């Protein structure tokens, strides 16, 4: 079961959600364009929730290039 825990927003309308799948023990980051369409989906089985949130925050601030 996947639980969405955080959402990050960019100024151009793009967003990303950070979720945790407690059954599979992995963190998931899903990126959306300004219309809400999913543009990328990444599994982080070896990263903590905090590390995935740091990646998502860097992307939202423009410090990291993602999809």
C-alpha positions in Angstrom: 0.0 0.0 0.0 1.4 3.4 -1.0 0.9 6.4 1.1 1.6 9.9 -0.2 3.5 11.9 2.4 4.8 15.0 0.7 4.1 17.2 -2.4 6.6 19.7 -3.8 5.6 22.6 -6.2 7.6 24.5 -8.8 6.8 28.0 -10.0 5.9 26.7 -13.5 3.1 24.5 -12.2 5.0 21.2 -12.2 4.7 19.1 -9.0 6.1 16.0 -7.5 4.7 13.6 -4.9 6.9 11.6 -2.5 5.2 8.4 -1.3 6.3 5.4 0.8 5.3 1.8 0.0 5.4 0.2 3.4 4.8 -3.3 2.1 7.7 -3.2 -0.5 9.8 -0.9 1.8 10.6 1.6 -0.9 10.2 5.3 -1.4 8.6 6.6 -4.7 8.8 10.0 -6.3 6.3 10.8 -9.1 6.6 13.9 -11.2 3.7 15.7 -12.9 3.5 18.5 -15.5 1.4 21.6 -15.1 -1.8 19.8 -16.3 -1.4 17.0 -13.7 -0.2 14.4 -16.2 2.5 12.0 -14.8 5.8 12.5 -16.6 8.1 10.3 -14.5 8.0 7.8 -11.7 11.1 6.7 -9.7 11.5 4.0 -7.1 14.1 4.4 -4.4 14.4 1.0 -2.7 17.8 1.9 -1.2 17.0 5.5 -0.1 15.3 6.8 3.0 12.2 9.0 2.9 14.4 12.0 3.9 16.8 11.4 1.0 13.9 11.1 -1.5 12.4 14.3 -0.1 15.8 16.1 -0.5 15.9 15.1 -4.2 12.3 16.3 -4.7 13.0 19.6 -3.0 16.1 20.2 -5.0 14.1 19.5 -8.2 11.4 21.9 -7.1 14.0 24.6 -6.3 15.7 24.1 -9.7 18.9 22.7 -8.3 18.4 19.3 -9.8 17.4 18.3 -13.3 14.8 15.5 -13.3 12.5 14.6 -16.1 
